Amino acid sequence: MSVETQLMTIIQAAVAQQASDIYWLPATTEYQVLLQAAGQLQPLMTLDLATAQQVINHIKYQSNMAISDHRRPQLGAMTYTLAATVLNLRISTVGDFLGRESLVIRLLYQASETPLQYLIPSQRNQLQQLMQRTGLVLFSGPMGSGKTSTMYDLVRQVERPQVVMTIEDPVEIYEPKFLQLQVNDAAQMTYADLLKVGLRHHPEVFIIGEIRDEKTAQVAIQAALSGHLVLSTIHARGVFGIGPRLQQLGIAPATLQQALVAATYQRLVATTDGSQAALFDIVTTPAQVTAQSTTMMTARWGQLIEEQQAIGRISATLAQRLQAE
């Protein structure tokens, strides 16, 4: 099998499962190829060392990376056409202490190619109603849980004409109706810098890829308080972890309560029919988000999991794992 055919086989399998990432991980005598799909790391195949290195070298060449450097971290990007589907791939490589190279591909799908499925349709309606308001809507959840897809899906469904500006690192979904900006720290185009410029464009809606530092948090709050709808992701282990995380970034609880419209946590879960869908924990009372809590999730989260297991939408094993989070 040629290198190109081997790579096509792997990417086809990843797309079929709507995987967010493909991993090439070295072992003693072989490479393991794994897929990150529906929040789980799943083995796909094993490759002998020589074949795996040939595929890795091919990917690095296509991504304008240094093929001969197997130790230092490298980042690259490439596009890959699979039938009628064009994928944007983000590549990351690094070598271990033995000089064995690992590689990760992040697959960035077009919005029309990956319609987001909601495990509970009424949750989409609840989130959609928030799009009629101004203020800050925050999405948390593990990497690959569909947060960006959720934000795009919700904003794209708004019927009234509006200017939408996205600020991302990198732009993950191409949407020609939006003004999409990409972060470039080296060019002094940080999240905070682009947000400040964006405010002068007076968009009705901001989609911010991530609030990850104090400056971005402050400008996002400013935008939310000045009459914009601001959607963003933030790293937190649960919906009640969002308030403490923003406090770490210098946002006072009282200020957050004024700006916040809703906070959510989501997981992309495997359903019993073989598909995957998003399940949400949603809080629309800002005071609950800023209050101290001994748990990361609401009681409703556990109830939703039990209900979905009872009607056969998710397995008992998955329900147990979700309840343990």
N, C-alpha and C positions, 0 to 999 in steps of 0.2 A: 504494500500500500504506500502510495506517495505521501510526502509530507503534507501537501495541499489537501489530499483526500482525508488524511488522518485528522487534520484540523477541522475540515468541514464536518466530519462525522461527530466530533466533539461539540462543535457549535450547534449543529442541528439538534443534538440531544439536549443541550442547554436551553435552546429556544423552545423546544417541545414542552419542557417543564417550566418555562418562564423563569428560569434561573436568573438570579441577579449577579452571580459571580462564578467563575471557574477557577479552580485551584490546581496547580501542578506542584506536588509536594514530594521531595526526594526521600527515599528509604534506602536501606543498605544495598539492595540489588535491583531496585526498580523505582518507578515513579508512580504515585497514586494521583489519579485525576478525580476531583470531587466537584460537586455542584452545590451551590447555596440556593435552595429553593424552598419557598413556603416557610422560611425561618429555620430550616434544618439543613445541616451539611450531609450530603448523600454521596456515597461512593459511586463513581461512574465506570471506571476501568483502571487497569494498571498497564503501564508501558515499560518496556525494558529501557535501561539507562540511555542507550545510544539513540533509540527512536525518540524518546522524550526530549533529549537535548537537541535533536534535529528540529523538532517542532518548535521548541523554545527559541532556537536561533532564527527560525523562519519568522516567528512572531516579532522578535526584536528587530529584525531587518525591516519588516514592513512598518514598524513603529518608529524608525529612525533612532534606534538605541544602539549602543556599542556592543556588538556581538561578542567581542573578545573579553569583555569585562564581566566576570562571573561572580564577583565578590561585592562590589559597591552597589548600593541601592540605585535603581534607575526607574524613571517614569517615562511613559510614552503613550501614544494614542494612534489609532488607525480606524478606518472604516472597513466593514466587511459586508459584502452583498451575498445574501442567501435567498435564492429564488427571487421574489419581488421585494424582499425585506432588506433594508439597509440598516445595519447596526453600527453605532458608534461604540468603540471599545477603548477602555482606559486600561493601560498595562502597567504593572508594578513588578519589579524583580529585585531580589536580594540573595546573596550567597551566605551559607552558614559557615561555621568555623572551619569546616573541611573543604570549603570552596564549592559545595553543592548548591546549585541555583534553584530557588523556588520562584514561581511566577503566579500572579493572580490577574485575571481579566475581569473587569467590571463591565457588564453588558448594559448599554443605555438604549432603551427601546423608544421608538416613536410612539406618541400618545395613542394614535389610531390603531397601532398594532398590539397594544396591551391594554384593552379596556379594563378598568378596575372593577372587580366584582366585590360587592358588599355582602358579607355573611347574613346581615340583618338589614333588609332594604329600608326599613324605617329609620335606621341610623343615617343613611344618606339624606333622607328628607330632613332630619333634624339638623345635620350639618349644612345642608343647602339653605335653610332658613337664615343661618348666620351670615350668609353672603349678602344679605340685604342690609346689613348693619355696617357701622364703622367701628374701628378698634382693632385689637390684637387677638388673633386666633392662633394658638400654638399646638403643634403636633409633635409628640414624642413617640419613641418606639425604637426597636433594634434596627441596625442597618439592614436594608433590603426588605423592610416591612411595608413599603409602598407609600411612604409619607409624601414624597414629591408627586407621585401619581395622584394621590388624593387631592393635594392642593390644586393641581392643574385641572383635575376632573371637576371640582367644585366651581372654580372660577369660569371654566369654559361653558358651564351650563347656565350662567347668568344671562338672561335674555336682553337686558337693556344695554345699549352701547356704552362702552367704558374703555378707558386707557389702562392697560395692565402692564406693569413693569416687573420683570423678574431679575433677581441678582443671585447668581449661583456660582459654585466652584466644584465641578464645571457645570455648564448648562447640560442637563440630563435629558430633557425632552424638547424637541424642536416644535415650536408653535408659532406659525407665521403671523397670527393675530396679536401676539404679545411683543413688546419691546424687551428683548432679552440681552442682559449684560452679563459678562463673565469676569469673575474676580481674577486679578493678576497682581499679587502682592509686590512682585519685582518692579512693576510699572506704577506703583503707588495707586493701584485700583483695588483697594480692600473693600470688604463689605461695607464698612462705615463710610468710606470715601464715596462709593457709588450710591449709597443711600442718600447722602447729602446732595449729590448731583441730581438724583432722582426726584427729590422733593421740589426742585426748581422746575421739573417737567410737569408737575401737578397731576400725576396719575391718580385715578380713583382707587386702584388696587396695587399693592406691592406683594410679590411672592419672594421671600428671602430664603435662600437655600439653607442657611443655618445661623442661629444666634450663638456665636462661640466666643465672644470676647465682650469686654465692658463697653467699648465704644459702639459696637454694633447694637448691643442691648439698649443703650441710651438713645441712639438715633431711631431705632425701631419703635421704642416707646413714644418718642417725640412725634413720629409719623402717625402713630395710632391715636394720639391725643389731639392731633391737628386735623382730624376729619378724614383720614384714609382708612381703608380696610387693609390690614397687614396680616399676611399669613406667613408663618415661618416654622421651621423645625428647631428643636432644641434637645440636647442629650439629657435624658432623665429616665430612671428605671421604672417610673410609673407616673400617673397623672398628678399624684401628690408629691412627686419629686421635682416638679416644674417650679413651684414657688421658691423652695430653697436654692435651686440652681440659679435662678435670677437674682436672688439675694446675694449669692456668691459673686455675681457679676455687677453688684453695686446698685441694684434696683430696690428701692424701699417698698415694703409691702403695701403701704398706702398708695404709692404711685402705680404699682402694678394693678391694684384693684380698680383704679380709675381707667386704666387703658385696656384691661383684659376683657374680652368677650367670652372666650371659652378656652379650655385646655383639654387636650385629648391625648390618649395613649392608644397605639394600635399595634396589632399583630397580623401578619399575613399567615393564615392557617390553611392546612390541607383539609379538604372536605372529603367525605366518604365517597363522592362520585368522581374523585380523581382530579378535581380542579382546586384552585386556591382562591381564598376570599379574605377580605379585611374585616377584622372585628375590632370594635372601638370601645374604650372607656371614656366617657364624655362628661365633663363638668362645666356647667354654664353659670355657676355662682362663684364669682371671683374670690369672695371671702373664704370659701372652702379651699381654694388653691393656696392661699397665703397662710392659712391656719396650720398650726403644728399637727402632724398626724403620725400615728404609730405604724401605719400601713402605706404602701405605695399605690394601692388600687382602691376603688370604691367597692362597697358591698354589691352594687349592681353588676360589676364585672363578673364576680363569681356566679351570680344568678343567671347571667346571660350564657355563661359556659355550660351550666347545668341544663338550661333549657335547650341549647343546641345539641347537647349530647342526647337528651331525652327524645328529641324528634329525629335522631339519626343523622344529623348533618355533620357532626364530628365524632371521632372515635373516643372511646373511654380512655385510651392511653393518652391521646392528645389533651383531652379535658383535664386529666390528672396533672399533666405537665404544665398546662396554663394556670391551673389553680395554685400550683406551687410557686409561681413567680412572685 
